[in-house]
Amino acid sequence: MPGPAPNTKRVDDLKSRILHVAQTSVYQVKLQPPPPVVKFLNHPGRAVNYKSDEGTNIELMCSETNLPGSSLATHDVTNDYPGVTEKMAYRRIFDETIDFTFMVDRNYKVVEFLDGWMNYVTGDGTTFSRDDMADPTRFYRMNYPSNYKTDNLYITKWEKDNSSSSMTYQFIGAFPLSIVSMPVSYEGSSVLKCSASFSYIRYIRRRSTTAQAQAGIVVGMLSLHDGTYQVERLVNGKIVTTIETVKPPVP
């Protein structure tokens, strides 16, 4: 059977088909800790109020991340047809971590946010205070996973003109797994950056239509103690925060 026949295309036609491509620099991250961690971070001495502009500023400080990947685990089937080896999929394997790099603010809220979340995981500040941990005989007692894992970690990718559909990745069961060391030096100054890796179970990818993108896509949601929801939507390239009494559907 012959392959596809050659054909000609006008330059204008090629431009309209292949030059409208996605850019890497237009995205929004949402790192929404569960309520016990939000309360823990807001304690005196840590003073990171995620529900205020501090939380938004921390997320805006994210200078680099990556859209996740996955693969299929397979096994070989050799007995169905003589001389033929087939691969059959039996599991989807997600990346073990998702990485984020943040520019560090002058008040070090970014570091306190990430390291404080890990402190809560290990009970540093709940089992014993930070001052108590100076005692070499102190130990760690982990908190329950349901208290430190979040299903509300998002990366939303859209374009500058906001005329195209957007794409949102939601990470299930996420929590900070490691923080990379931050070099400091007396040599030429540069922006201090903090990188962290988050573990997660799986991701769910959703793509919105142009009409949905213009109306506003839910990119973050926090259940408040009074039964209301703090909802963040991406509207015309901007994050709009509202307090709502009904949990909005996620597209």
C-alpha positions as CSV (number, residue, x, y, z in Angstrom):
1,M,0.0,0.0,0.0
2,P,1.5,3.4,-1.0
3,G,2.2,6.0,1.6
4,P,0.6,9.5,1.7
5,A,0.9,11.4,-1.5
6,P,2.9,14.7,-1.5
7,N,0.9,17.9,-1.5
8,T,1.6,21.6,-1.6
9,K,0.5,24.2,1.0
10,R,0.5,28.0,0.8
11,V,2.8,29.8,3.2
12,D,-0.2,31.6,4.8
13,D,-1.9,28.3,5.3
14,L,1.2,26.8,7.0
15,K,1.5,29.9,9.3
16,S,-2.1,29.5,10.4
17,R,-1.6,25.8,11.0
18,I,1.7,25.5,12.8
19,L,2.8,28.9,14.2
20,H,0.0,29.1,16.8
21,V,1.8,27.0,19.4
22,A,1.7,27.0,23.2
23,Q,4.3,29.0,25.2
24,T,6.1,27.7,28.2
25,S,6.0,30.9,30.3
26,V,2.2,31.3,30.9
27,Y,1.0,29.1,33.8
28,Q,-0.3,29.3,37.3
29,V,0.3,27.0,40.3
30,K,-1.9,26.4,43.3
31,L,-0.3,24.8,46.3
32,Q,-3.3,24.4,48.7
33,P,-2.4,22.7,52.0
34,P,-5.2,20.9,53.9
35,P,-6.9,22.8,56.7
36,P,-4.7,21.3,59.6
37,V,-1.6,22.5,57.8
38,V,-3.1,25.9,57.0
39,K,-3.9,26.4,60.7
40,F,-0.4,25.1,61.8
41,L,1.4,27.5,59.4
42,N,-0.6,30.4,60.8
43,H,0.6,29.8,64.4
44,P,2.7,32.6,66.0
45,G,6.4,32.1,65.2
46,R,5.5,30.8,61.7
47,A,2.9,33.4,60.8
48,V,2.2,32.3,57.2
49,N,-1.4,33.1,56.5
50,Y,-2.2,31.1,53.5
51,K,-5.7,32.5,53.2
52,S,-4.4,36.0,52.8
53,D,-2.3,37.6,50.0
54,E,0.7,35.7,51.5
55,G,-0.6,32.5,50.0
56,T,-1.1,34.1,46.6
57,N,2.3,35.7,46.7
58,I,4.0,32.4,47.5
59,E,2.4,30.8,44.5
60,L,3.3,33.7,42.2
61,M,6.9,33.2,43.3
62,C,7.0,29.9,41.6
63,S,9.5,30.6,38.7
64,E,9.7,27.1,37.4
65,T,7.8,23.8,37.4
66,N,7.1,21.0,34.9
67,L,4.0,19.4,33.5
68,P,3.9,15.8,34.7
69,G,4.4,12.7,32.6
70,S,3.4,9.0,32.9
71,S,4.1,5.7,31.3
72,L,2.5,2.3,31.0
73,A,3.9,-0.9,32.6
74,T,3.6,-3.8,30.3
75,H,4.4,-7.5,30.2
76,D,5.3,-9.6,27.2
77,V,3.0,-12.1,25.7
78,T,4.8,-14.7,23.6
79,N,2.4,-17.7,23.3
80,D,-0.6,-16.3,21.4
81,Y,1.0,-16.3,18.0
82,P,4.1,-18.3,17.0
83,G,7.1,-16.0,16.6
84,V,5.2,-12.9,17.7
85,T,5.9,-11.0,20.9
86,E,3.2,-8.6,22.0
87,K,3.2,-6.1,24.9
88,M,0.1,-5.8,27.1
89,A,-0.4,-2.9,29.5
90,Y,-1.4,-3.7,33.1
91,R,-0.7,-0.5,35.0
92,R,-0.2,3.2,34.5
93,I,2.9,4.6,36.2
94,F,2.9,8.2,37.2
95,D,6.1,10.3,37.9
96,E,7.1,9.9,41.6
97,T,7.3,13.6,42.2
98,I,6.4,17.0,40.8
99,D,9.1,19.7,41.2
100,F,8.6,23.4,41.9
101,T,11.3,26.2,42.1
102,F,10.4,29.4,44.0
103,M,12.1,32.8,44.3
104,V,12.5,33.5,48.0
105,D,10.9,36.7,49.3
106,R,12.7,38.9,51.8
107,N,10.6,37.7,54.7
108,Y,11.3,34.1,53.8
109,K,7.6,33.2,53.8
110,V,8.3,30.7,50.9
111,V,10.8,28.8,53.0
112,E,8.6,28.8,56.0
113,F,5.6,27.6,54.0
114,L,7.5,24.6,52.4
115,D,9.6,23.7,55.4
116,G,6.7,24.3,57.8
117,W,4.5,21.9,55.9
118,M,7.2,19.3,56.2
119,N,7.5,20.1,59.9
120,Y,3.8,19.3,60.3
121,V,4.2,16.0,58.5
122,T,6.9,14.9,61.0
123,G,5.2,16.4,64.1
124,D,7.9,19.0,64.5
125,G,5.7,21.7,66.2
126,T,2.8,19.4,67.1
127,T,4.4,16.6,69.1
128,F,7.1,19.0,70.5
129,S,7.9,22.7,69.9
130,R,10.7,23.8,67.8
131,D,12.6,24.8,71.0
132,D,12.1,21.2,72.3
133,M,13.6,19.8,69.2
134,A,17.0,21.3,70.2
135,D,17.2,18.4,72.7
136,P,19.0,15.5,71.0
137,T,16.8,13.0,72.8
138,R,13.6,14.3,71.2
139,F,12.0,12.2,68.5
140,Y,9.5,12.6,65.6
141,R,5.9,11.4,65.6
142,M,4.3,11.6,62.2
143,N,0.9,13.1,61.7
144,Y,-1.8,11.2,59.9
145,P,-1.5,11.3,56.1
146,S,-5.1,12.5,55.8
147,N,-4.1,15.6,57.7
148,Y,-1.1,16.6,55.5
149,K,-2.0,15.3,52.0
150,T,-3.9,17.6,49.7
151,D,-6.0,16.9,46.6
152,N,-5.9,20.6,45.7
153,L,-2.6,21.0,44.1
154,Y,-3.0,22.4,40.6
155,I,-0.9,23.5,37.6
156,T,-3.0,25.5,35.0
157,K,-1.5,26.2,31.6
158,W,-3.0,28.8,29.3
159,E,-1.9,31.3,26.7
160,K,-1.3,35.1,26.8
161,D,-4.3,36.1,24.6
162,N,-6.6,33.8,26.7
163,S,-8.3,32.9,23.4
164,S,-7.4,29.3,23.4
165,S,-8.5,26.5,25.7
166,S,-6.6,26.1,29.0
167,M,-5.4,22.9,30.6
168,T,-5.3,22.1,34.3
169,Y,-3.5,19.3,36.1
170,Q,-4.9,18.3,39.5
171,F,-2.6,16.2,41.7
172,I,-4.1,13.8,44.2
173,G,-2.6,13.0,47.6
174,A,0.2,15.5,47.3
175,F,2.6,16.7,50.0
176,P,6.2,18.1,50.1
177,L,8.7,15.3,50.0
178,S,12.0,17.1,49.9
179,I,13.5,20.6,49.8
180,V,16.7,21.1,47.9
181,S,19.6,22.9,49.6
182,M,20.0,26.6,48.8
183,P,23.6,27.7,48.1
184,V,24.6,31.1,49.4
185,S,27.9,32.8,48.5
186,Y,29.8,36.1,48.9
187,E,30.3,36.1,45.2
188,G,28.1,38.0,42.8
189,S,24.5,38.2,44.3
190,S,21.6,36.6,42.5
191,V,18.0,35.7,43.5
192,L,17.8,33.1,46.2
193,K,15.7,30.2,45.0
194,C,14.1,27.3,46.9
195,S,13.2,24.1,45.1
196,A,10.8,21.4,46.5
197,S,9.6,18.1,45.3
198,F,6.0,17.0,46.0
199,S,4.9,13.4,46.1
200,Y,1.5,12.5,44.7
201,I,-0.6,9.4,43.9
202,R,-1.8,10.4,40.4
203,Y,-2.8,13.4,38.4
204,I,-6.0,14.3,36.6
205,R,-5.8,16.4,33.5
206,R,-8.7,18.6,32.4
207,R,-8.9,20.8,29.3
208,S,-11.4,23.6,29.1
209,T,-13.0,25.1,26.1
210,T,-12.5,28.7,25.0
211,A,-16.0,29.6,26.4
212,Q,-15.3,27.9,29.7
213,A,-11.9,29.7,29.9
214,Q,-13.5,33.1,29.4
215,A,-16.2,32.4,32.0
216,G,-13.6,31.2,34.6
217,I,-12.0,27.9,35.4
218,V,-11.7,26.7,39.0
219,V,-8.0,26.4,39.7
220,G,-8.1,26.3,43.5
221,M,-10.7,25.6,46.2
222,L,-10.5,25.7,50.0
223,S,-13.2,24.4,52.3
224,L,-13.7,26.9,55.2
225,H,-14.8,26.0,58.7
226,D,-18.1,27.8,58.4
227,G,-19.3,25.6,55.5
228,T,-18.4,28.0,52.7
229,Y,-15.7,27.6,50.0
230,Q,-12.9,29.9,49.0
231,V,-12.8,29.5,45.2
232,E,-10.1,30.7,42.9
233,R,-10.9,31.0,39.2
234,L,-8.8,31.8,36.2
235,V,-10.6,34.6,34.4
236,N,-9.0,36.4,31.4
237,G,-5.5,35.4,32.6
238,K,-6.1,36.6,36.1
239,I,-6.9,34.7,39.4
240,V,-10.2,35.9,40.9
241,T,-11.0,34.8,44.5
242,T,-14.6,34.5,45.8
243,I,-16.3,33.0,48.9
244,E,-19.2,30.8,47.9
245,T,-21.8,28.8,49.9
246,V,-22.1,26.0,47.3
247,K,-19.2,23.9,46.2
248,P,-18.6,24.6,42.5
249,P,-18.2,21.7,40.0
250,V,-14.8,21.1,38.7
251,P,-14.9,20.7,34.8
